[in-house]
Amino acid sequence: MKIQILGMGCPKCNMLEKNARDAAAELGLPFEFEKVNDTDRIMEMGVMMTPALAVDGDVKSVGKVLTKDQVLALLKGGR
């Protein structure tokens, strides 16, 4: 599973990354993290507001910091 955090490295992006890492670790899922901070690439993914979260290239959340529990629910639904 590839989890992508889209954003420029702001505090909200960093918090989303932490919550996503914690959620994936709690589920015991094998995962790879990628930080996407290239504006062109972010826009190519259809994201106009950050932070954003994508799983396996599919954007799941835009413009907000999901809690660990919200990310858990997203990852569980994606299994």
C-alpha positions as CSV (number, residue, x, y, z in Angstrom):
1,M,0.0,0.0,0.0
2,K,1.3,3.4,-0.9
3,I,0.2,6.3,1.2
4,Q,0.8,9.8,-0.2
5,I,0.7,13.1,1.7
6,L,0.2,16.0,-0.7
7,G,1.4,19.4,0.5
8,M,4.3,21.7,0.9
9,G,5.4,20.6,4.4
10,C,3.3,22.9,6.5
11,P,2.4,21.9,10.1
12,K,-1.0,20.6,8.9
13,C,0.7,18.4,6.3
14,N,3.1,17.1,8.9
15,M,0.2,16.3,11.3
16,L,-1.7,14.4,8.6
17,E,1.5,12.4,7.9
18,K,1.9,11.5,11.5
19,N,-1.8,10.4,11.8
20,A,-1.6,8.4,8.6
21,R,1.6,6.7,9.7
22,D,0.2,5.9,13.2
23,A,-3.0,4.5,11.6
24,A,-1.2,2.3,9.1
25,A,1.1,1.0,11.9
26,E,-1.8,0.2,14.1
27,L,-3.4,-1.9,11.4
28,G,-0.1,-3.7,10.8
29,L,-0.3,-2.9,7.1
30,P,2.8,-3.0,5.0
31,F,3.0,0.5,3.6
32,E,5.2,2.9,1.7
33,F,5.0,6.7,2.4
34,E,5.6,9.4,-0.2
35,K,5.5,13.1,0.4
36,V,4.4,14.9,-2.7
37,N,5.4,18.6,-2.5
38,D,5.7,19.4,-6.2
39,T,2.9,21.8,-7.1
40,D,2.5,20.5,-10.6
41,R,2.2,16.9,-9.5
42,I,-0.3,17.8,-6.8
43,M,-2.5,19.6,-9.4
44,E,-2.1,16.7,-11.8
45,M,-3.7,14.5,-9.1
46,G,-6.7,17.0,-9.1
47,V,-5.9,18.5,-5.7
48,M,-6.3,22.3,-5.3
49,M,-6.1,22.5,-1.5
50,T,-3.7,20.8,0.8
51,P,-3.0,18.9,2.9
52,A,-4.4,15.9,1.0
53,L,-4.1,12.2,1.5
54,A,-4.0,9.6,-1.3
55,V,-3.9,5.8,-1.1
56,D,-2.4,3.9,-4.0
57,G,-2.8,7.1,-6.1
58,D,-6.5,7.6,-5.3
59,V,-7.1,10.9,-3.5
60,K,-9.2,10.2,-0.3
61,S,-9.1,13.6,1.5
62,V,-8.5,17.2,0.5
63,G,-8.0,20.3,2.5
64,K,-8.2,18.9,6.0
65,V,-6.1,17.1,8.6
66,L,-7.7,13.7,9.2
67,T,-7.4,12.3,12.7
68,K,-5.8,8.9,13.2
69,D,-9.3,7.3,13.6
70,Q,-10.5,8.9,10.4
71,V,-7.4,7.5,8.5
72,L,-8.0,4.1,10.2
73,A,-11.6,4.1,8.8
74,L,-10.3,5.0,5.4
75,L,-7.7,2.4,5.3
76,K,-10.0,-0.3,6.7
77,G,-12.5,0.5,4.0
78,G,-9.8,0.2,1.3
79,R,-9.0,-3.4,2.2
